[in-house]
């Protein structure tokens, strides 16, 4: 079996994550899609499609991986990590608030929304939660 060796950048990105609730040295399997039954089927289907496109383009990825943290830092489990670029991808389907989504974008995480709407005020995409198509952040400011 021909296994692709990780280059320096991919290896550095790979070492930043581990299996949730395990020690930092226990790593996730590359190019394997791990399901989380706490998410709904649309969320998991979107994860499958994104991983398919990543693998088709020759990128390595890991799914449902926990960031290595120092004592006192919050625990974060990332849906998909593109090891080739180091990009974290978070799939959102109504389970995160608009402020959490805005924080993801601020932190440089790529946010993929399953059923998006474009806010008429700020122009950002958020999950569709109302008929007025205004995000909760703009609603608070108005």
N, C-alpha and C positions, 0 to 999 in steps of 0.2 A: 504494500500500500504506500503510495507516494504522499507523504505528509509535508505540507508547506511549512518551512521554518519562519518564525516571526522575525521581521526586521527590527532594528533598534527601537524605532518609534512605536511600532505595534506592541513590542514587548513591554516598553515603558507604560503604555496605556493599559495593557492587560494586567500589570501588577498593581494598578490602582483600585481593583475591584476583587470581590470574593463572593462566595455563596452566602446568602443572608443567614444571620444568626450562627455563623461559624467563625473560626479564627481567620485572620487575614491571609494566612498561607494556603487556605483551602480554596482553590480557584474554580471558576465556572468553566464549563465545557465550551470550547469555541465552536461556532457554526451550529449550535443546537438551540432550538426554540423551547424554552421552558414556559409552561402555562401557569397562570395564577388564577385559581378558581374564584377568588374574590372579585375578579373583574368579570364584566359581561362578555358575551360571545362576540359582539361587534369590536370590542377592544382587542380581544385575542386574534380576531380575523385580520384586523389592521396590522397587528404585530407580525403576523405571518406574511402578509403582503410586503411590508417594508423589509423584512429579513430576506425574502425572496429576491427583491430588487437589489439589495446589498450583495448577496451572494452572486447574483447574475453579473454584477459589475466587478466582481473579483475582490470585494472587501471582506475582511474578517469581522465577525461581530460576536457579542455575548448578550444574553437576555436575562432579565430579572436578577441583576447583579447588585450587590450592596457596595457602596463606596467605602474604602478604608478610611476610618476616622480616628482622630485622636480623642483622648478622654474629654468628655464634656461637649463634643460636637454632636449635632443631631444625626440620627441614622437616616440614610436615604437609599432606597432601592430604585434603581434606574431600569426602565423598561428595556431599552436597547442601547448598547454602546458600540459604535463603529470604531473598531480598534485601529483601522488604517488612518483615520483622521482624528480620533479622540473625541468625536462628537457624541454627546448624550442625546438620546431621543426619548421624549416623554409623550405617551399617547394619552389623550384626555377625552373622556366621554362622560361629562357631567359630574364626575366624582371630585374634581378640584374646584375651588372657588376662583373667581376672576382675579383676586389679588394673588393667589398662588401661581396662576398662569402668568401673570405679569412679572412675578419674581423669577420664574423659570426663564423667561425671555431676558430679563435683566442679567441673570447668571450665565447666559450663553447656551442654555439648553434648547435644543430644537423641539418645539411643541407641535405635535400633530393632533388635530381635533377631528373626531369621528364625524359628528354632525355639526358643522360650523355655521356660524352666522357672522356677518361683518357688522360691527357696531357703527351706527349711523353718525355718531359723534366723533369718536377717536379713530375709526377706520381699522382697528385691530380685530382679529378673528377670535371668537369665543364660542363655547357650546351654546346652542340655541336653548334659551330658558324662558323667553317671553315673546309675545307677539309684536312688541314695539321695536325689537331688534336694537336695544340699547344695553350695553354691558352694565354690570352692577357698580363698577368703579365710576363710570360717567353718571349713572343715576344718583350716586351719593353726592357728586359735585354739583349737580343741578339743583 
